[in-house]
Amino acid sequence: MKGGKYIAFEIDQETYAVPVGTVREIVRVPELTRVPLAPPYVEGVANLRGEILPVVSLRKRLGLEEKPLDELSRVVVFEKGGDIVGAIVDRMAEAIVLEEGNIERREGIGAESDFLEGVAKAGDGKKLYLLFNVNRLFEWENQEKQDRKGKMLSFETEEAVGRREAIAENQLVSFKLGSGVYAIDIRDIQEVIRYTQPTEIPNVPFYVRGIIQLRDGILPVVDLRLKMGMEASAIDEFTKVVVVETPQARVGFVVDCIHKVLRVAESEIKSPPELLEQQLGGELKGIVEVDGEMVLLLNSQKLVSEEVTLLGEKAGRSEREGEVVETRGKENQYVVFALGDELFGVPIEQIQEINRLPEVTRVPHTASFIEGVVNLRGEVIPVIDLRKRFGLPPRGYDEFTRIVVADIGGQKTGFIVDAVKEVGKYPEKDIASSPGILGSKASRFVKGLVKLSEQKMILLLDLSAVLAEEEKEELEKVRKNSEAKGGSKEGSQKKLRRAE
């Protein structure tokens, strides 16, 4: 160990020092996104000016008693070989110069000795500094350094793709307009966003609410209720804007709320009655019945006139000419849902459907996170409570609770989530791979992170990897046993209901 300039910080009334060259910067504790099943000392990840910063608690890493963060708490950002790790310390101390002759290597100096390289004396020799081994922060279970950027976006297995392509299916996003349920083909949808008040503009059709700025261009916003001959939409926290791509430009349609994401076979979509088709001028593409509910499939390309698309033509043209493509690059579409305060994203192609939580039948003698089975249109589907799987505090089910149905190894599996937030498209340049320090458990299913414009991030999940192999086997036994009983509710099985 050599002498030179060091940065000192305090933890539990002890003063530690690290070579100044290992420290990139020192920041206040930022907003953190918690990562489920990460090692206990990993507090989460932060967006540090566009870089993903995993943050650890040095108190926990050293086996010390936890202490609430306060105004003196800081994050020391260490850098090694292009990787960065942030470490939370109690407070910063000082910048010092340590003479090589005053540095003594120490062996076996207590429980945290793996993290210490030695002890140094400064000044009159009364001040002691524990020399922290920064390299230990960059050692984690899955140390292989591979760039998963680009690969992380391929969540489906070849078998799953083959099964999906073998059946002519349409994936639809359904939504409510008044008491009716409508849907648009997901291939026409760029994203679904929260409603923001548009800027009104003169001399436009009565159903146009105005325009908003959406990242790279102008988005005309259409009140779909007015367009369909209903009363104007009453805006509330459920209101969403479905952004549709047309040959000319993008258009946003205001809907009451997102209802479900569905997969329906091509054969299930029936042609609309001729009279209804004539009245709507080609705006109605078909009709499909799902769970006893009639869903009207709209032709998004014929919902608005050229006059409306011209409002967003500038943005649309620049995209076609590659002006936006160059800056945003390839985009990928995700369903975003919430578990507590954290946001999670799943590739849209991995989702079979999203539904309200139906009645769940409890299956005894199974893992705690296996909530039971549901009967979804005659098909028995095992259900996993993602909160329980990720070790999060329990929460009662309510009107926002949803079941996300995904293809896991060729079988449908339901995942209970707190709420589905949106369907969004994110450019690959805004997606970072999962830091290795998250540990092998979390890195197995957290495939990347979306860096949003604000501090918040979205954890990208591979739902097929949420369960270990032995857990998948247990899930398959639950499925087969329930199918053998015909999805019965006999014996000690109990029904779970949503909290009122």
BELWOKA-V461060 format. One record per residue. N is the residue number from 1. RES is the residue in one small letter. SS is DSSP state (H for helix, E for strand, L for the rest). NEAR is the number of other C-alpha atoms within 10 Angstrom. D_FIRST is the distance of its C-alpha to the first C-alpha in whole Angstrom. Layout:
# BELWOKA-V461060
n->N res->RES ss->SS near->NEAR d_first->D_FIRST
n->N res->RES ss->SS near->NEAR d_first->D_FIRST
This chain:
# BELWOKA-V461060
n->1 res->m ss->L near->10 d_first->0
n->2 res->k ss->L near->11 d_first->4
n->3 res->g ss->L near->14 d_first->7
n->4 res->g ss->E near->13 d_first->10
n->5 res->k ss->E near->16 d_first->12
n->6 res->y ss->E near->19 d_first->12
n->7 res->i ss->E near->19 d_first->15
n->8 res->a ss->E near->21 d_first->16
n->9 res->f ss->E near->21 d_first->19
n->10 res->e ss->E near->18 d_first->21
n->11 res->i ss->E near->18 d_first->22
n->12 res->d ss->L near->13 d_first->25
n->13 res->q ss->L near->9 d_first->24
n->14 res->e ss->E near->11 d_first->20
n->15 res->t ss->E near->19 d_first->18
n->16 res->y ss->E near->23 d_first->15
n->17 res->a ss->E near->26 d_first->13
n->18 res->v ss->E near->22 d_first->11
n->19 res->p ss->E near->21 d_first->10
n->20 res->v ss->H near->17 d_first->14
n->21 res->g ss->H near->13 d_first->14
n->22 res->t ss->H near->17 d_first->14
n->23 res->v ss->E near->19 d_first->17
n->24 res->r ss->E near->14 d_first->20
n->25 res->e ss->E near->12 d_first->22
n->26 res->i ss->E near->15 d_first->24
n->27 res->v ss->E near->13 d_first->27
n->28 res->r ss->E near->12 d_first->30
n->29 res->v ss->L near->20 d_first->30
n->30 res->p ss->L near->15 d_first->33
n->31 res->e ss->L near->14 d_first->35
n->32 res->l ss->L near->18 d_first->34
n->33 res->t ss->E near->21 d_first->36
n->34 res->r ss->L near->19 d_first->36
n->35 res->v ss->L near->20 d_first->36
n->36 res->p ss->L near->23 d_first->38
n->37 res->l ss->L near->18 d_first->36
n->38 res->a ss->L near->19 d_first->33
n->39 res->p ss->L near->18 d_first->30
n->40 res->p ss->L near->13 d_first->31
n->41 res->y ss->L near->17 d_first->27
n->42 res->v ss->E near->23 d_first->28
n->43 res->e ss->E near->21 d_first->30
n->44 res->g ss->E near->21 d_first->32
n->45 res->v ss->E near->27 d_first->31
n->46 res->a ss->E near->23 d_first->32
n->47 res->n ss->E near->22 d_first->33
n->48 res->l ss->E near->14 d_first->31
n->49 res->r ss->L near->11 d_first->33
n->50 res->g ss->L near->15 d_first->34
n->51 res->e ss->E near->14 d_first->31
n->52 res->i ss->E near->22 d_first->31
n->53 res->l ss->E near->22 d_first->28
n->54 res->p ss->E near->27 d_first->27
n->55 res->v ss->E near->27 d_first->27
n->56 res->v ss->E near->25 d_first->25
n->57 res->s ss->E near->21 d_first->25
n->58 res->l ss->H near->20 d_first->22
n->59 res->r ss->H near->18 d_first->24
n->60 res->k ss->H near->16 d_first->26
n->61 res->r ss->H near->16 d_first->23
n->62 res->l ss->L near->15 d_first->21
n->63 res->g ss->L near->12 d_first->25
n->64 res->l ss->L near->14 d_first->26
n->65 res->e ss->L near->8 d_first->29
n->66 res->e ss->L near->11 d_first->30
n->67 res->k ss->L near->11 d_first->31
n->68 res->p ss->L near->6 d_first->34
n->69 res->l ss->L near->13 d_first->32
n->70 res->d ss->L near->10 d_first->33
n->71 res->e ss->L near->9 d_first->33
n->72 res->l ss->L near->11 d_first->30
n->73 res->s ss->L near->18 d_first->28
n->74 res->r ss->E near->21 d_first->26
n->75 res->v ss->E near->23 d_first->25
n->76 res->v ss->E near->25 d_first->21
n->77 res->v ss->E near->19 d_first->21
n->78 res->f ss->E near->23 d_first->18
n->79 res->e ss->E near->19 d_first->19
n->80 res->k ss->E near->15 d_first->17
n->81 res->g ss->L near->6 d_first->20
n->82 res->g ss->L near->5 d_first->23
n->83 res->d ss->E near->13 d_first->23
n->84 res->i ss->E near->20 d_first->22
n->85 res->v ss->E near->23 d_first->22
n->86 res->g ss->E near->29 d_first->23
n->87 res->a ss->E near->23 d_first->22
n->88 res->i ss->E near->23 d_first->24
n->89 res->v ss->E near->22 d_first->23
n->90 res->d ss->L near->23 d_first->25
n->91 res->r ss->E near->21 d_first->25
n->92 res->m ss->E near->19 d_first->22
n->93 res->a ss->E near->13 d_first->21
n->94 res->e ss->E near->12 d_first->20
n->95 res->a ss->E near->15 d_first->18
n->96 res->i ss->E near->16 d_first->16
n->97 res->v ss->E near->14 d_first->13
n->98 res->l ss->E near->20 d_first->11
n->99 res->e ss->L near->15 d_first->10
n->100 res->e ss->H near->13 d_first->7
n->101 res->g ss->H near->10 d_first->10
n->102 res->n ss->H near->15 d_first->11
n->103 res->i ss->E near->21 d_first->7
n->104 res->e ss->E near->14 d_first->9
n->105 res->r ss->L near->11 d_first->8
n->106 res->r ss->L near->14 d_first->11
n->107 res->e ss->L near->11 d_first->14
n->108 res->g ss->L near->9 d_first->17
n->109 res->i ss->L near->12 d_first->17
n->110 res->g ss->L near->8 d_first->20
n->111 res->a ss->L near->10 d_first->21
n->112 res->e ss->L near->13 d_first->18
n->113 res->s ss->H near->16 d_first->16
n->114 res->d ss->H near->14 d_first->16
n->115 res->f ss->H near->17 d_first->14
n->116 res->l ss->E near->21 d_first->12
n->117 res->e ss->E near->20 d_first->8
n->118 res->g ss->E near->18 d_first->8
n->119 res->v ss->E near->18 d_first->10
n->120 res->a ss->E near->23 d_first->10
n->121 res->k ss->E near->18 d_first->14
n->122 res->a ss->E near->15 d_first->15
n->123 res->g ss->L near->11 d_first->19
n->124 res->d ss->L near->6 d_first->21
n->125 res->g ss->L near->9 d_first->18
n->126 res->k ss->L near->8 d_first->20
n->127 res->k ss->E near->10 d_first->19
n->128 res->l ss->E near->17 d_first->16
n->129 res->y ss->E near->21 d_first->14
n->130 res->l ss->E near->23 d_first->13
n->131 res->l ss->E near->24 d_first->10
n->132 res->f ss->E near->22 d_first->12
n->133 res->n ss->L near->17 d_first->11
n->134 res->v ss->H near->20 d_first->13
n->135 res->n ss->H near->12 d_first->13
n->136 res->r ss->H near->11 d_first->16
n->137 res->l ss->H near->20 d_first->18
n->138 res->f ss->H near->16 d_first->19
n->139 res->e ss->L near->11 d_first->20
n->140 res->w ss->L near->15 d_first->24
n->141 res->e ss->L near->11 d_first->27
n->142 res->n ss->L near->15 d_first->28
n->143 res->q ss->L near->13 d_first->25
n->144 res->e ss->L near->8 d_first->27
n->145 res->k ss->L near->8 d_first->27
n->146 res->q ss->L near->8 d_first->31
n->147 res->d ss->L near->11 d_first->33
n->148 res->r ss->L near->13 d_first->35
n->149 res->k ss->L near->15 d_first->37
n->150 res->g ss->L near->12 d_first->40
n->151 res->k ss->H near->10 d_first->41
n->152 res->m ss->H near->20 d_first->40
n->153 res->l ss->H near->20 d_first->43
n->154 res->s ss->L near->12 d_first->45
n->155 res->f ss->L near->19 d_first->46
n->156 res->e ss->L near->18 d_first->49
n->157 res->t ss->L near->13 d_first->50
n->158 res->e ss->H near->9 d_first->52
n->159 res->e ss->H near->11 d_first->54
n->160 res->a ss->H near->18 d_first->54
n->161 res->v ss->H near->12 d_first->55
n->162 res->g ss->H near->11 d_first->58
n->163 res->r ss->H near->12 d_first->59
n->164 res->r ss->H near->15 d_first->59
n->165 res->e ss->H near->10 d_first->61
n->166 res->a ss->H near->9 d_first->64
n->167 res->i ss->L near->12 d_first->65
n->168 res->a ss->L near->11 d_first->66
n->169 res->e ss->E near->16 d_first->65
n->170 res->n ss->E near->18 d_first->64
n->171 res->q ss->E near->21 d_first->61
n->172 res->l ss->E near->21 d_first->63
n->173 res->v ss->E near->24 d_first->61
n->174 res->s ss->E near->24 d_first->64
n->175 res->f ss->E near->22 d_first->65
n->176 res->k ss->E near->18 d_first->67
n->177 res->l ss->E near->20 d_first->70
n->178 res->g ss->L near->15 d_first->72
n->179 res->s ss->L near->7 d_first->73
n->180 res->g ss->E near->11 d_first->73
n->181 res->v ss->E near->17 d_first->70
n->182 res->y ss->E near->22 d_first->69
n->183 res->a ss->E near->27 d_first->67
n->184 res->i ss->E near->22 d_first->65
n->185 res->d ss->E near->20 d_first->64
n->186 res->i ss->H near->20 d_first->60
n->187 res->r ss->H near->12 d_first->60
n->188 res->d ss->H near->16 d_first->62
n->189 res->i ss->E near->23 d_first->59
n->190 res->q ss->E near->22 d_first->56
n->191 res->e ss->E near->20 d_first->55
n->192 res->v ss->E near->22 d_first->56
n->193 res->i ss->E near->18 d_first->55
n->194 res->r ss->E near->14 d_first->55
n->195 res->y ss->L near->19 d_first->58
n->196 res->t ss->L near->14 d_first->58
n->197 res->q ss->L near->11 d_first->61
n->198 res->p ss->L near->16 d_first->62
n->199 res->t ss->E near->12 d_first->63
n->200 res->e ss->L near->14 d_first->67
n->201 res->i ss->L near->11 d_first->69
n->202 res->p ss->L near->8 d_first->73
n->203 res->n ss->L near->7 d_first->75
n->204 res->v ss->L near->13 d_first->74
n->205 res->p ss->L near->14 d_first->75
n->206 res->f ss->L near->12 d_first->75
n->207 res->y ss->L near->18 d_first->73
n->208 res->v ss->E near->24 d_first->70
n->209 res->r ss->E near->23 d_first->68
n->210 res->g ss->E near->20 d_first->66
n->211 res->i ss->E near->21 d_first->63
n->212 res->i ss->E near->18 d_first->59
n->213 res->q ss->E near->13 d_first->56
n->214 res->l ss->E near->13 d_first->54
n->215 res->r ss->L near->10 d_first->51
n->216 res->d ss->L near->15 d_first->52
n->217 res->g ss->E near->19 d_first->56
n->218 res->i ss->E near->19 d_first->59
n->219 res->l ss->E near->27 d_first->60
n->220 res->p ss->E near->28 d_first->64
n->221 res->v ss->E near->29 d_first->64
n->222 res->v ss->E near->26 d_first->67
n->223 res->d ss->E near->22 d_first->69
n->224 res->l ss->H near->25 d_first->70
n->225 res->r ss->H near->20 d_first->72
n->226 res->l ss->H near->16 d_first->74
n->227 res->k ss->H near->17 d_first->74
n->228 res->m ss->L near->14 d_first->75
n->229 res->g ss->L near->9 d_first->78
n->230 res->m ss->L near->12 d_first->77
n->231 res->e ss->L near->13 d_first->76
n->232 res->a ss->L near->16 d_first->73
n->233 res->s ss->L near->16 d_first->70
n->234 res->a ss->L near->10 d_first->69
n->235 res->i ss->L near->15 d_first->65
n->236 res->d ss->L near->10 d_first->63
n->237 res->e ss->L near->9 d_first->59
n->238 res->f ss->L near->12 d_first->60
n->239 res->t ss->L near->19 d_first->61
n->240 res->k ss->E near->23 d_first->60
n->241 res->v ss->E near->24 d_first->60
n->242 res->v ss->E near->29 d_first->60
n->243 res->v ss->E near->23 d_first->59
n->244 res->v ss->E near->22 d_first->61
n->245 res->e ss->E near->18 d_first->61
n->246 res->t ss->L near->18 d_first->64
n->247 res->p ss->L near->11 d_first->65
n->248 res->q ss->L near->19 d_first->65
n->249 res->a ss->L near->25 d_first->63
n->250 res->r ss->E near->26 d_first->61
n->251 res->v ss->E near->31 d_first->63
n->252 res->g ss->E near->27 d_first->62
n->253 res->f ss->E near->23 d_first->64
n->254 res->v ss->E near->27 d_first->64
n->255 res->v ss->E near->26 d_first->65
n->256 res->d ss->L near->22 d_first->65
n->257 res->c ss->E near->20 d_first->63
n->258 res->i ss->E near->24 d_first->61
n->259 res->h ss->E near->19 d_first->63
n->260 res->k ss->E near->21 d_first->61
n->261 res->v ss->E near->25 d_first->60
n->262 res->l ss->E near->22 d_first->62
n->263 res->r ss->E near->18 d_first->63
n->264 res->v ss->E near->19 d_first->66
n->265 res->a ss->E near->13 d_first->68
n->266 res->e ss->H near->13 d_first->70
n->267 res->s ss->H near->11 d_first->73
n->268 res->e ss->H near->14 d_first->73
n->269 res->i ss->L near->18 d_first->73
n->270 res->k ss->E near->14 d_first->77
n->271 res->s ss->L near->13 d_first->78
n->272 res->p ss->L near->17 d_first->79
n->273 res->p ss->L near->11 d_first->83
n->274 res->e ss->H near->8 d_first->85
n->275 res->l ss->H near->9 d_first->86
n->276 res->l ss->H near->12 d_first->83
n->277 res->e ss->H near->15 d_first->81
n->278 res->q ss->H near->12 d_first->84
n->279 res->q ss->H near->10 d_first->83
n->280 res->l ss->L near->14 d_first->80
n->281 res->g ss->L near->11 d_first->80
n->282 res->g ss->L near->17 d_first->78
n->283 res->e ss->L near->19 d_first->75
n->284 res->l ss->E near->23 d_first->75
n->285 res->k ss->E near->20 d_first->74
n->286 res->g ss->E near->19 d_first->74
n->287 res->i ss->E near->19 d_first->75
n->288 res->v ss->E near->21 d_first->73
n->289 res->e ss->E near->13 d_first->73
n->290 res->v ss->E near->13 d_first->70
n->291 res->d ss->L near->7 d_first->70
n->292 res->g ss->L near->8 d_first->74
n->293 res->e ss->E near->10 d_first->73
n->294 res->m ss->E near->13 d_first->74
n->295 res->v ss->E near->19 d_first->71
n->296 res->l ss->E near->22 d_first->73
n->297 res->l ss->E near->24 d_first->71
n->298 res->l ss->E near->20 d_first->71
n->299 res->n ss->L near->16 d_first->70
n->300 res->s ss->H near->21 d_first->68
n->301 res->q ss->H near->16 d_first->69
n->302 res->k ss->H near->15 d_first->72
n->303 res->l ss->L near->19 d_first->71
n->304 res->v ss->L near->19 d_first->71
n->305 res->s ss->L near->10 d_first->73
n->306 res->e ss->H near->11 d_first->72
n->307 res->e ss->H near->11 d_first->73
n->308 res->v ss->H near->22 d_first->70
n->309 res->t ss->H near->19 d_first->67
n->310 res->l ss->H near->16 d_first->68
n->311 res->l ss->H near->21 d_first->66
n->312 res->g ss->H near->22 d_first->63
n->313 res->e ss->H near->23 d_first->64
n->314 res->k ss->H near->17 d_first->62
n->315 res->a ss->H near->21 d_first->59
n->316 res->g ss->H near->24 d_first->60
n->317 res->r ss->H near->16 d_first->61
n->318 res->s ss->H near->15 d_first->57
n->319 res->e ss->H near->17 d_first->56
n->320 res->r ss->H near->13 d_first->59
n->321 res->e ss->L near->10 d_first->58
n->322 res->g ss->L near->12 d_first->54
n->323 res->e ss->H near->13 d_first->53
n->324 res->v ss->H near->17 d_first->51
n->325 res->v ss->H near->14 d_first->50
n->326 res->e ss->H near->10 d_first->48
n->327 res->t ss->H near->11 d_first->46
n->328 res->r ss->H near->17 d_first->46
n->329 res->g ss->L near->14 d_first->46
n->330 res->k ss->L near->12 d_first->47
n->331 res->e ss->E near->16 d_first->48
n->332 res->n ss->E near->15 d_first->48
n->333 res->q ss->E near->20 d_first->50
n->334 res->y ss->E near->22 d_first->49
n->335 res->v ss->E near->24 d_first->51
n->336 res->v ss->E near->20 d_first->49
n->337 res->f ss->E near->21 d_first->49
n->338 res->a ss->E near->17 d_first->48
n->339 res->l ss->E near->18 d_first->46
n->340 res->g ss->L near->14 d_first->46
n->341 res->d ss->L near->9 d_first->44
n->342 res->e ss->E near->16 d_first->42
n->343 res->l ss->E near->20 d_first->44
n->344 res->f ss->E near->22 d_first->44
n->345 res->g ss->E near->27 d_first->45
n->346 res->v ss->E near->24 d_first->47
n->347 res->p ss->E near->22 d_first->49
n->348 res->i ss->H near->20 d_first->52
n->349 res->e ss->H near->18 d_first->53
n->350 res->q ss->H near->22 d_first->52
n->351 res->i ss->E near->21 d_first->54
n->352 res->q ss->E near->19 d_first->57
n->353 res->e ss->E near->21 d_first->59
n->354 res->i ss->E near->23 d_first->58
n->355 res->n ss->E near->18 d_first->60
n->356 res->r ss->E near->17 d_first->61
n->357 res->l ss->L near->22 d_first->60
n->358 res->p ss->L near->15 d_first->63
n->359 res->e ss->L near->15 d_first->64
n->360 res->v ss->E near->21 d_first->62
n->361 res->t ss->E near->23 d_first->63
n->362 res->r ss->L near->20 d_first->61
n->363 res->v ss->L near->23 d_first->60
n->364 res->p ss->L near->15 d_first->59
n->365 res->h ss->L near->8 d_first->57
n->366 res->t ss->L near->15 d_first->54
n->367 res->a ss->L near->15 d_first->51
n->368 res->s ss->L near->12 d_first->50
n->369 res->f ss->L near->15 d_first->49
n->370 res->i ss->E near->24 d_first->53
n->371 res->e ss->E near->23 d_first->55
n->372 res->g ss->E near->28 d_first->58
n->373 res->v ss->E near->26 d_first->60
n->374 res->v ss->E near->23 d_first->62
n->375 res->n ss->E near->17 d_first->66
n->376 res->l ss->E near->12 d_first->65
n->377 res->r ss->L near->9 d_first->68
n->378 res->g ss->L near->9 d_first->69
n->379 res->e ss->E near->13 d_first->66
n->380 res->v ss->E near->19 d_first->64
n->381 res->i ss->E near->25 d_first->60
n->382 res->p ss->E near->28 d_first->57
n->383 res->v ss->E near->26 d_first->55
n->384 res->i ss->E near->24 d_first->52
n->385 res->d ss->E near->19 d_first->51
n->386 res->l ss->H near->20 d_first->47
n->387 res->r ss->H near->19 d_first->47
n->388 res->k ss->H near->17 d_first->47
n->389 res->r ss->H near->17 d_first->45
n->390 res->f ss->L near->16 d_first->42
n->391 res->g ss->L near->11 d_first->42
n->392 res->l ss->L near->13 d_first->43
n->393 res->p ss->L near->9 d_first->45
n->394 res->p ss->L near->10 d_first->49
n->395 res->r ss->L near->12 d_first->52
n->396 res->g ss->L near->10 d_first->55
n->397 res->y ss->L near->18 d_first->57
n->398 res->d ss->L near->15 d_first->59
n->399 res->e ss->L near->12 d_first->61
n->400 res->f ss->L near->13 d_first->57
n->401 res->t ss->L near->19 d_first->56
n->402 res->r ss->E near->22 d_first->56
n->403 res->i ss->E near->23 d_first->56
n->404 res->v ss->E near->26 d_first->54
n->405 res->v ss->E near->24 d_first->56
n->406 res->a ss->E near->22 d_first->54
n->407 res->d ss->E near->20 d_first->54
n->408 res->i ss->E near->20 d_first->52
n->409 res->g ss->L near->15 d_first->53
n->410 res->g ss->L near->12 d_first->56
n->411 res->q ss->E near->13 d_first->57
n->412 res->k ss->E near->18 d_first->57
n->413 res->t ss->E near->25 d_first->55
n->414 res->g ss->E near->29 d_first->55
n->415 res->f ss->E near->21 d_first->52
n->416 res->i ss->E near->23 d_first->53
n->417 res->v ss->E near->22 d_first->51
n->418 res->d ss->L near->22 d_first->52
n->419 res->a ss->E near->21 d_first->53
n->420 res->v ss->E near->24 d_first->53
n->421 res->k ss->E near->20 d_first->52
n->422 res->e ss->E near->20 d_first->53
n->423 res->v ss->E near->25 d_first->53
n->424 res->g ss->E near->20 d_first->51
n->425 res->k ss->E near->18 d_first->50
n->426 res->y ss->E near->19 d_first->46
n->427 res->p ss->E near->16 d_first->45
n->428 res->e ss->H near->17 d_first->42
n->429 res->k ss->H near->15 d_first->40
n->430 res->d ss->H near->16 d_first->40
n->431 res->i ss->E near->27 d_first->39
n->432 res->a ss->E near->22 d_first->35
n->433 res->s ss->E near->21 d_first->34
n->434 res->s ss->L near->25 d_first->33
n->435 res->p ss->L near->24 d_first->29
n->436 res->g ss->H near->20 d_first->28
n->437 res->i ss->H near->22 d_first->26
n->438 res->l ss->H near->28 d_first->30
n->439 res->g ss->H near->18 d_first->30
n->440 res->s ss->H near->17 d_first->32
n->441 res->k ss->H near->18 d_first->35
n->442 res->a ss->H near->22 d_first->35
n->443 res->s ss->H near->22 d_first->34
n->444 res->r ss->H near->18 d_first->37
n->445 res->f ss->H near->21 d_first->40
n->446 res->v ss->E near->27 d_first->38
n->447 res->k ss->E near->25 d_first->38
n->448 res->g ss->E near->22 d_first->37
n->449 res->l ss->E near->23 d_first->37
n->450 res->v ss->E near->23 d_first->40
n->451 res->k ss->E near->24 d_first->38
n->452 res->l ss->L near->14 d_first->41
n->453 res->s ss->L near->11 d_first->42
n->454 res->e ss->L near->9 d_first->41
n->455 res->q ss->L near->15 d_first->38
n->456 res->k ss->L near->18 d_first->40
n->457 res->m ss->E near->24 d_first->39
n->458 res->i ss->E near->20 d_first->41
n->459 res->l ss->E near->27 d_first->40
n->460 res->l ss->E near->26 d_first->41
n->461 res->l ss->E near->24 d_first->42
n->462 res->d ss->L near->22 d_first->44
n->463 res->l ss->H near->22 d_first->46
n->464 res->s ss->H near->19 d_first->47
n->465 res->a ss->H near->19 d_first->43
n->466 res->v ss->L near->19 d_first->44
n->467 res->l ss->L near->17 d_first->45
n->468 res->a ss->L near->13 d_first->43
n->469 res->e ss->H near->10 d_first->46
n->470 res->e ss->H near->9 d_first->47
n->471 res->e ss->H near->14 d_first->48
n->472 res->k ss->H near->16 d_first->50
n->473 res->e ss->H near->12 d_first->52
n->474 res->e ss->H near->14 d_first->53
n->475 res->l ss->H near->22 d_first->54
n->476 res->e ss->H near->17 d_first->56
n->477 res->k ss->H near->14 d_first->58
n->478 res->v ss->H near->23 d_first->58
n->479 res->r ss->H near->22 d_first->60
n->480 res->k ss->H near->15 d_first->62
n->481 res->n ss->H near->13 d_first->63
n->482 res->s ss->H near->21 d_first->64
n->483 res->e ss->H near->16 d_first->66
n->484 res->a ss->H near->10 d_first->68
n->485 res->k ss->L near->10 d_first->69
n->486 res->g ss->L near->13 d_first->70
n->487 res->g ss->L near->19 d_first->67
n->488 res->s ss->L near->12 d_first->69
n->489 res->k ss->L near->15 d_first->69
n->490 res->e ss->L near->10 d_first->70
n->491 res->g ss->L near->8 d_first->69
n->492 res->s ss->L near->9 d_first->66
n->493 res->q ss->L near->14 d_first->65
n->494 res->k ss->L near->14 d_first->64
n->495 res->k ss->E near->14 d_first->64
n->496 res->l ss->E near->15 d_first->62
n->497 res->r ss->L near->14 d_first->63
n->498 res->r ss->L near->15 d_first->61
n->499 res->a ss->L near->10 d_first->61
n->500 res->e ss->L near->7 d_first->64
